Amino acid sequence: MSSHREAPEIAKDPVADSADLYAFVSPDRPDLVTIIANYVPLQGPDGGPNFYSFGDDVQYWINVDNDGDGDADISFQFQFATSLENPDSFLYNSGPIRSLTDTSWNRRQTYSVTRVEYHESREPTWTALGEGLACPPCNIGPLSTPDYPSLADAAVHSLGGGVTVFAGQRADGFYVDLGAIFDLGILRPFEGLHTLFGLTGTGVAGSPPGVNATKALNVHSIAIQLPITALTADGRAPSDPSSPASVVGIWTTANRRKVQVREGWHRNGTETGPWVQVSRLGNPLVNEVIIPLGQKDYWNSVDPRFDKQFTPFFTDPELARLLPALYPGVFPNLGAYNAGSPDRADLVAILLTGIPEGVVPGFQNYTGPVQADMLRLNLAIPPAGSPENTGLLGGDVAGFPNGRRVFDDVVTIEVRAVAGATLPLVDPAFTADGAADAVHQGLTSGPSDLTARSTEAYLSTFPYLGVPLSGYAVPAA
């Protein structure tokens, strides 16, 4: 989860924690866009007897900006409701769950989907797309969910007009060497040189493989697939990748009621007041790695259009200063650059404005001068025939930071960028350290890791993330 537990308050509230966001032109249907918003991170598959679910008391939003002002022009709201069939049983299910209407399934969720369009006056128009849509159960095991793929397939709902939705448990498709990167920034290709804190005996020969820390975990996904024309400002499918009208910005948010009064045994009591934003996510790892601890909760509460106030953390990120200190002699050019007056315009472009035309030959996803953390997707760029999971850094213009596909190795991409790999694009006088291109966070020692990608069992069709792991047969980490 590229934004799991990224702020002190949201770490206590996993059902509202925006954990991952994906947006891409669908590889099997290039006339459609797929957006996936993940919540409830770090799920152990064997998490019974009260298995994971969305929050009935949370509003989940997917937001789209199609005019570059950092404000939502189109949003999709998802709200959930839980029903308990037999309150006198402790069981999630009293027998095998063979269908979404099986009476043996005791605790189930449904949801509604609403499209919201904002006009120049900011007055919204609300259109109900679907109500009472069934989520699948969690994947408990061979007795309780003997044919889980069929349950998941039944929970893919067509809402008409080319819109398809799914909400439920999925295998977590994000891979990261979580234990290493947050252990004082261990980068396994150079771990033997991490001498500042006395690492010994690790060595560098053979560049030890990373650990895919999330391969045995599940997540809850909200996925929507819809025509490209449903997201653009003029209602047309763009064909010119160089046109500003081809680019949209996407982010997800979670809202809660402002006031909650607990009443004795009742879990929620009374909730009242306006809805307030408690979580958001555009680009991966921004709040997790770039925003400092003292402002993480505040960052989660503001809209992208106000992100200019955070620009200093992008132009001089703490991680870029830590790398030369943690690895003496490995990043000498970055260290020398940091000793001056750092101005990481490359990171501002990648994460806050999109990349203007002319910086990367044949590519742009620029939304204008407004600095806003949004996942920017150029809708006129078709899916790659042979995808490269390091995205734009690997020469694949259909990959991150042009949107984000489920298999894009965003940790490797962003750590390389912070380490200086993208700085020469805006500062030709700077030469990136060779180490910047050797950073990897996947499972192999090479600069591009396809091994982790192949272990995730992604689907070739919507909703693309794989079948969730069974609680009965939890694989070894």
C-alpha positions as CSV (number, residue, x, y, z in Angstrom):
1,M,0.0,0.0,0.0
2,S,1.8,3.1,-1.2
3,S,0.0,5.3,1.3
4,H,-0.7,2.9,4.2
5,R,-0.6,4.2,7.7
6,E,1.0,7.3,6.4
7,A,-0.2,9.8,9.0
8,P,-0.7,9.4,12.8
9,E,-4.4,9.8,12.9
10,I,-5.4,7.8,9.8
11,A,-3.1,5.0,11.0
12,K,-5.8,4.5,13.7
13,D,-8.6,4.4,11.1
14,P,-7.9,1.8,8.4
15,V,-11.4,1.7,6.9
16,A,-10.8,5.4,5.9
17,D,-7.2,5.0,4.9
18,S,-6.6,5.7,1.2
19,A,-4.0,3.1,0.7
20,D,-3.4,3.0,-3.1
21,L,-4.8,4.7,-6.2
22,Y,-4.5,3.4,-9.8
23,A,-5.7,5.0,-13.0
24,F,-5.0,3.8,-16.5
25,V,-6.4,3.3,-19.9
26,S,-7.7,-0.2,-19.8
27,P,-5.4,-2.6,-21.7
28,D,-8.2,-4.8,-22.9
29,R,-10.6,-2.0,-23.6
30,P,-8.6,1.1,-24.7
31,D,-11.8,3.2,-25.0
32,L,-12.3,2.8,-21.3
33,V,-10.5,4.2,-18.2
34,T,-10.1,2.1,-15.0
35,I,-9.7,3.8,-11.6
36,I,-9.0,1.7,-8.5
37,A,-9.0,3.1,-5.0
38,N,-7.8,0.8,-2.2
39,Y,-8.6,1.0,1.5
40,V,-8.2,-1.1,4.7
41,P,-4.5,-1.8,4.1
42,L,-2.3,-4.6,5.5
43,Q,-5.1,-7.2,5.8
44,G,-4.0,-10.6,7.0
45,P,-6.2,-13.1,5.0
46,D,-6.9,-15.0,8.2
47,G,-8.5,-12.0,9.9
48,G,-11.6,-13.6,11.4
49,P,-14.0,-14.0,13.0
50,N,-14.8,-10.3,12.1
51,F,-13.6,-10.1,8.6
52,Y,-12.7,-6.9,6.9
53,S,-15.2,-4.5,5.3
54,F,-15.7,-1.0,4.2
55,G,-17.0,1.6,6.7
56,D,-20.7,2.3,6.7
57,D,-19.8,5.6,8.3
58,V,-17.3,6.7,5.6
59,Q,-17.9,8.5,2.3
60,Y,-15.5,7.2,-0.3
61,W,-14.8,9.6,-3.2
62,I,-12.9,9.3,-6.5
63,N,-12.3,12.8,-7.9
64,V,-11.4,14.0,-11.4
65,D,-10.1,17.4,-12.4
66,N,-10.3,18.0,-16.2
67,D,-9.4,21.7,-16.4
68,G,-6.2,21.8,-14.3
69,D,-7.4,24.0,-11.4
70,G,-6.9,21.3,-8.7
71,D,-10.7,21.2,-8.0
72,A,-12.9,18.2,-8.8
73,D,-15.0,18.6,-11.9
74,I,-16.4,15.1,-11.7
75,S,-16.6,12.9,-8.6
76,F,-17.9,9.4,-7.9
77,Q,-19.2,8.8,-4.4
78,F,-19.5,5.4,-2.9
79,Q,-21.4,4.7,0.3
80,F,-21.8,1.3,2.0
81,A,-24.4,-0.4,4.2
82,T,-24.0,-3.5,6.3
83,S,-26.7,-6.0,7.1
84,L,-26.7,-8.7,9.7
85,E,-28.8,-11.7,8.9
86,N,-28.5,-13.5,12.3
87,P,-27.4,-11.3,15.2
88,D,-27.5,-14.3,17.6
89,S,-24.6,-16.0,15.8
90,F,-20.9,-15.2,16.2
91,L,-20.3,-16.6,12.7
92,Y,-19.6,-14.6,9.6
93,N,-21.2,-17.5,7.7
94,S,-23.0,-20.6,8.9
95,G,-22.2,-22.7,5.9
96,P,-20.6,-22.4,2.5
97,I,-21.2,-19.2,0.6
98,R,-22.0,-20.2,-2.9
99,S,-23.7,-17.0,-4.2
100,L,-24.1,-13.4,-3.2
101,T,-27.6,-14.2,-2.0
102,D,-26.8,-17.3,0.0
103,T,-28.7,-17.4,3.3
104,S,-25.6,-18.9,5.1
105,W,-23.8,-15.6,4.7
106,N,-24.5,-13.7,7.8
107,R,-22.8,-10.3,7.5
108,R,-22.9,-8.7,4.0
109,Q,-22.4,-5.3,2.5
110,T,-24.0,-3.4,-0.3
111,Y,-23.3,0.1,-1.7
112,S,-24.5,2.9,-3.9
113,V,-22.6,4.8,-6.6
114,T,-23.4,8.4,-7.4
115,R,-21.8,10.6,-10.1
116,V,-21.4,14.3,-9.1
117,E,-20.7,17.0,-11.7
118,Y,-19.6,20.5,-10.6
119,H,-20.5,23.5,-12.7
120,E,-18.8,26.9,-12.9
121,S,-20.8,28.0,-9.9
122,R,-19.5,24.9,-8.0
123,E,-23.2,23.8,-7.6
124,P,-23.2,20.1,-8.0
125,T,-25.5,17.8,-10.1
126,W,-26.0,14.4,-8.5
127,T,-26.8,11.4,-10.6
128,A,-27.4,8.0,-9.0
129,L,-25.7,5.3,-11.0
130,G,-26.4,2.3,-8.9
131,E,-27.9,1.3,-5.5
132,G,-28.0,-1.9,-3.5
133,L,-24.9,-3.3,-5.3
134,A,-23.5,-6.4,-3.6
135,C,-19.9,-6.7,-2.4
136,P,-18.5,-10.2,-2.3
137,P,-17.5,-11.8,1.0
138,C,-14.0,-12.0,2.1
139,N,-12.1,-15.1,0.9
140,I,-12.3,-17.2,4.0
141,G,-11.2,-20.6,2.9
142,P,-12.2,-23.8,1.0
143,L,-15.2,-24.6,3.2
144,S,-16.7,-21.1,3.5
145,T,-15.9,-19.8,0.0
146,P,-15.3,-22.9,-2.1
147,D,-15.5,-21.1,-5.4
148,Y,-14.3,-17.6,-4.6
149,P,-13.6,-16.4,-8.2
150,S,-17.3,-16.9,-9.1
151,L,-18.4,-14.8,-6.1
152,A,-16.0,-12.1,-7.1
153,D,-17.2,-12.2,-10.8
154,A,-20.8,-11.9,-9.6
155,A,-19.9,-8.7,-7.7
156,V,-18.8,-7.0,-10.9
157,H,-21.8,-4.8,-11.8
158,S,-22.6,-3.2,-15.1
159,L,-24.4,0.1,-14.5
160,G,-25.2,1.0,-18.1
161,G,-23.5,3.6,-20.3
162,G,-20.3,1.6,-20.3
163,V,-19.8,2.0,-16.6
164,T,-18.7,-1.1,-14.5
165,V,-18.0,-1.2,-10.8
166,F,-16.6,-3.5,-8.2
167,A,-16.1,-3.1,-4.5
168,G,-14.6,-5.8,-2.3
169,Q,-11.6,-7.6,-1.2
170,R,-8.7,-8.1,-3.6
171,A,-5.1,-9.3,-3.4
172,D,-2.8,-6.4,-2.7
173,G,-1.0,-5.7,-6.0
174,F,1.5,-3.2,-4.7
175,Y,4.9,-4.6,-4.0
176,V,7.6,-3.0,-1.8
177,D,10.5,-4.0,0.4
178,L,8.6,-2.4,3.3
179,G,10.8,-3.7,6.1
180,A,14.0,-2.4,4.4
181,I,13.0,1.0,3.2
182,F,11.6,2.1,6.6
183,D,14.5,0.6,8.4
184,L,16.5,3.8,8.2
185,G,16.4,3.7,4.4
186,I,18.1,0.4,3.6
187,L,18.5,0.0,-0.1
188,R,19.5,-3.6,-0.6
189,P,21.9,-3.0,-3.6
190,F,24.1,-0.8,-1.3
191,E,23.1,-2.1,2.1
192,G,26.7,-3.1,2.9
193,L,27.7,0.6,2.4
194,H,25.1,1.8,4.9
195,T,28.0,2.4,7.3
196,L,26.5,5.3,9.3
197,F,24.7,3.0,11.6
198,G,27.1,0.1,11.5
199,L,25.5,-2.5,9.3
200,T,28.0,-5.3,9.1
201,G,28.2,-8.6,7.3
202,T,25.7,-7.7,4.6
203,G,28.1,-7.2,1.7
204,V,27.2,-6.0,-1.7
205,A,28.2,-8.9,-3.9
206,G,25.3,-10.1,-5.9
207,S,23.0,-7.3,-4.8
208,P,20.7,-9.2,-2.5
209,P,17.1,-9.6,-3.6
210,G,14.4,-7.5,-2.0
211,V,11.4,-8.8,0.0
212,N,7.9,-8.4,-1.4
213,A,6.4,-7.5,2.0
214,T,2.8,-7.3,0.8
215,K,2.6,-10.5,-1.3
216,A,0.7,-12.3,1.5
217,L,-1.8,-9.5,2.2
218,N,-5.2,-8.4,1.0
219,V,-6.9,-5.0,0.6
220,H,-10.3,-3.6,-0.1
221,S,-10.8,-2.1,-3.5
222,I,-13.3,0.3,-5.1
223,A,-12.9,0.0,-8.8
224,I,-14.8,1.8,-11.6
225,Q,-14.4,1.4,-15.3
226,L,-16.0,4.0,-17.7
227,P,-15.7,5.5,-21.1
228,I,-12.9,8.0,-21.6
229,T,-15.5,10.4,-22.9
230,A,-17.1,10.4,-19.4
231,L,-14.1,12.2,-17.9
232,T,-13.1,14.8,-20.4
233,A,-14.2,18.4,-20.3
234,D,-15.7,18.3,-23.8
235,G,-17.1,14.8,-23.6
236,R,-14.8,13.6,-26.4
237,A,-12.1,11.0,-26.6
238,P,-8.8,12.9,-27.1
239,S,-6.5,11.7,-29.8
240,D,-3.6,14.1,-29.5
241,P,-1.2,13.3,-26.7
242,S,0.3,16.7,-26.9
243,S,-3.0,18.5,-26.2
244,P,-3.6,19.8,-22.6
245,A,-7.2,18.6,-23.0
246,S,-5.9,15.0,-23.1
247,V,-4.8,15.1,-19.5
248,V,-6.9,14.7,-16.3
249,G,-5.9,14.7,-12.7
250,I,-7.3,12.0,-10.3
251,W,-7.3,11.6,-6.6
252,T,-9.3,9.8,-3.9
253,T,-10.6,11.0,-0.6
254,A,-12.4,9.6,2.5
255,N,-14.8,11.7,4.6
256,R,-16.3,11.2,8.1
257,R,-19.0,13.1,10.0
258,K,-17.5,16.0,12.0
259,V,-19.2,15.0,15.3
260,Q,-19.6,11.5,16.8
261,V,-21.3,10.9,20.2
262,R,-20.9,7.4,21.6
263,E,-23.9,6.0,23.4
264,G,-23.1,3.2,25.8
265,W,-22.6,-0.2,24.0
266,H,-23.5,1.2,20.5
267,R,-20.4,1.3,18.4
268,N,-21.0,4.5,16.6
269,G,-23.7,6.2,18.6
270,T,-24.9,9.4,16.9
271,E,-23.0,11.0,14.0
272,T,-23.9,14.5,12.9
273,G,-22.6,17.7,11.3
274,P,-20.9,18.2,7.9
275,W,-18.7,15.6,6.3
276,V,-15.0,16.3,6.7
277,Q,-12.0,14.9,4.8
278,V,-9.8,12.6,6.8
279,S,-7.7,11.0,4.1
280,R,-6.6,11.6,0.5
281,L,-4.3,10.1,-2.1
282,G,-3.0,11.2,-5.5
283,N,0.5,10.2,-6.3
284,P,1.9,7.3,-4.3
285,L,4.2,7.9,-1.3
286,V,3.8,11.7,-1.2
287,N,2.3,11.9,2.3
288,E,4.3,8.9,3.4
289,V,7.8,10.1,2.4
290,I,7.7,13.7,1.4
291,I,5.3,15.5,3.9
292,P,6.9,15.8,7.4
293,L,5.4,14.1,10.4
294,G,4.0,17.3,11.9
295,Q,1.9,18.1,8.8
296,K,0.8,14.7,7.7
297,D,-2.7,14.9,9.3
298,Y,-3.2,18.4,8.0
299,W,-2.1,17.4,4.5
300,N,-4.8,14.6,4.6
301,S,-7.5,17.3,5.4
302,V,-6.8,19.8,2.6
303,D,-7.8,19.8,-1.1
304,P,-5.1,19.4,-3.8
305,R,-5.6,23.0,-5.0
306,F,-4.0,24.2,-1.8
307,D,-0.8,22.1,-2.2
308,K,1.5,25.0,-3.1
309,Q,2.0,25.5,0.6
310,F,3.9,22.2,0.7
311,T,6.2,22.9,-2.2
312,P,9.3,23.4,-0.1
313,F,9.1,19.7,0.9
314,F,9.2,18.7,-2.8
315,T,12.0,21.2,-3.9
316,D,14.3,20.0,-1.0
317,P,13.0,16.6,0.1
318,E,14.4,15.1,3.3
319,L,15.1,11.7,1.7
320,A,17.3,13.3,-1.0
321,R,19.5,14.7,1.8
322,L,19.5,11.5,3.8
323,L,20.7,9.3,0.9
324,P,24.3,10.7,0.7
325,A,24.5,10.7,4.5
326,L,23.3,7.1,4.8
327,Y,25.5,5.9,2.0
328,P,28.8,7.8,2.0
329,G,30.4,7.8,-1.4
330,V,27.4,6.2,-3.2
331,F,25.6,9.5,-4.1
332,P,28.5,12.0,-4.4
333,N,26.8,14.2,-7.1
334,L,23.5,14.3,-5.2
335,G,25.5,15.3,-2.0
336,A,27.3,18.1,-3.8
337,Y,24.0,19.3,-5.2
338,N,22.4,19.3,-1.8
339,A,25.2,21.4,-0.4
340,G,24.1,24.3,-2.6
341,S,20.6,25.6,-2.9
342,P,18.5,22.6,-4.0
343,D,15.5,23.3,-6.2
344,R,14.0,20.0,-7.3
345,A,11.9,21.3,-10.1
346,D,11.9,17.7,-11.5
347,L,9.9,16.5,-8.5
348,V,7.5,19.4,-8.6
349,A,6.8,18.6,-12.3
350,I,6.4,14.9,-11.7
351,L,4.2,15.1,-8.6
352,L,2.5,18.6,-8.5
353,T,2.0,20.0,-12.1
354,G,2.6,17.1,-14.5
355,I,5.5,17.1,-16.9
356,P,5.3,19.8,-19.6
357,E,5.8,19.1,-23.3
358,G,9.5,19.1,-24.3
359,V,11.0,17.8,-21.1
360,V,10.6,14.1,-22.1
361,P,10.5,13.6,-25.9
362,G,7.0,12.5,-27.1
363,F,5.4,12.8,-23.7
364,Q,3.5,15.3,-21.5
365,N,0.9,15.1,-18.7
366,Y,0.9,18.7,-17.7
367,T,-2.3,20.1,-16.2
368,G,-1.0,23.7,-15.8
369,P,0.7,25.9,-13.2
370,V,-1.5,25.0,-10.3
371,Q,0.5,22.8,-8.0
372,A,-1.7,20.0,-6.8
373,D,-1.0,16.4,-5.9
374,M,-3.0,14.4,-8.4
375,L,-2.3,11.3,-10.4
376,R,-2.2,12.7,-13.9
377,L,-3.3,10.5,-16.8
378,N,-2.9,11.4,-20.5
379,L,-6.0,9.8,-22.0
380,A,-4.7,10.0,-25.6
381,I,-1.7,7.6,-24.9
382,P,-2.8,4.0,-25.6
383,P,-1.8,1.0,-23.4
384,A,1.6,-0.3,-24.0
385,G,2.0,-3.5,-26.0
386,S,5.0,-4.6,-23.9
387,P,4.7,-2.8,-20.6
388,E,7.8,-1.8,-18.6
389,N,7.1,-1.7,-14.9
390,T,9.5,1.2,-14.3
391,G,7.1,3.3,-16.5
392,L,8.4,6.5,-17.9
393,L,11.9,5.9,-16.5
394,G,11.9,2.7,-18.5
395,G,10.8,4.3,-21.7
396,D,7.1,3.3,-21.3
397,V,5.0,6.4,-21.7
398,A,1.8,4.5,-20.7
399,G,3.2,3.9,-17.2
400,F,3.7,5.9,-14.0
401,P,3.8,8.9,-13.6
402,N,1.4,8.8,-16.5
403,G,-1.4,7.4,-14.3
404,R,-0.5,4.3,-12.5
405,R,-1.0,0.7,-13.6
406,V,-1.4,-2.1,-11.0
407,F,2.0,-3.5,-11.7
408,D,4.0,-0.3,-11.9
409,D,7.0,-0.4,-9.5
410,V,6.3,3.1,-8.1
411,V,8.7,2.7,-5.1
412,T,11.6,2.1,-7.3
413,I,10.6,4.9,-9.7
414,E,10.1,7.5,-7.0
415,V,13.3,6.6,-5.0
416,R,15.3,6.8,-8.3
417,A,13.8,10.2,-9.0
418,V,14.5,11.5,-5.5
419,A,18.0,10.1,-5.8
420,G,18.6,12.4,-8.8
421,A,17.8,10.2,-11.8
422,T,15.3,12.8,-13.1
423,L,17.1,15.9,-12.1
424,P,19.1,16.2,-15.4
425,L,15.8,16.7,-17.2
426,V,15.5,20.2,-15.6
427,D,19.2,20.9,-14.8
428,P,21.5,19.7,-17.6
429,A,24.5,20.7,-15.5
430,F,23.7,17.9,-13.1
431,T,25.0,14.3,-13.7
432,A,23.0,11.7,-11.9
433,D,25.0,9.2,-9.8
434,G,25.1,5.7,-11.2
435,A,23.6,4.5,-8.0
436,A,20.3,6.3,-8.8
437,D,19.7,3.9,-11.7
438,A,20.6,0.9,-9.6
439,V,18.0,1.4,-6.9
440,H,15.3,-1.2,-6.9
441,Q,12.6,-2.2,-4.4
442,G,11.4,-5.4,-6.0
443,L,12.5,-9.0,-5.7
444,T,15.5,-9.1,-8.1
445,S,18.8,-7.3,-8.3
446,G,18.2,-5.8,-11.8
447,P,17.2,-2.3,-12.6
448,S,13.8,-3.5,-13.7
449,D,12.0,-6.1,-11.6
450,L,9.4,-8.2,-13.4
451,T,9.7,-11.0,-10.9
452,A,7.5,-9.3,-8.3
453,R,5.0,-8.4,-11.0
454,S,4.7,-12.0,-12.0
455,T,4.0,-13.2,-8.4
456,E,0.9,-11.0,-8.0
457,A,-1.5,-13.0,-10.2
458,Y,-3.0,-9.8,-11.7
459,L,-6.1,-10.3,-13.9
460,S,-6.2,-9.4,-17.5
461,T,-9.6,-7.9,-17.2
462,F,-11.5,-5.7,-14.8
463,P,-10.9,-5.3,-11.8
464,Y,-7.3,-6.4,-12.7
465,L,-6.2,-6.9,-9.1
466,G,-5.9,-10.6,-8.3
467,V,-8.2,-12.8,-6.3
468,P,-7.7,-12.2,-2.6
469,L,-5.7,-14.7,-0.6
470,S,-7.5,-17.3,1.4
471,G,-7.5,-17.1,5.1
472,Y,-7.1,-20.9,5.3
473,A,-4.1,-21.0,3.1
474,V,-2.0,-18.0,3.9
475,P,1.2,-18.1,1.9
476,A,4.6,-17.7,3.5
477,A,5.8,-14.0,3.4
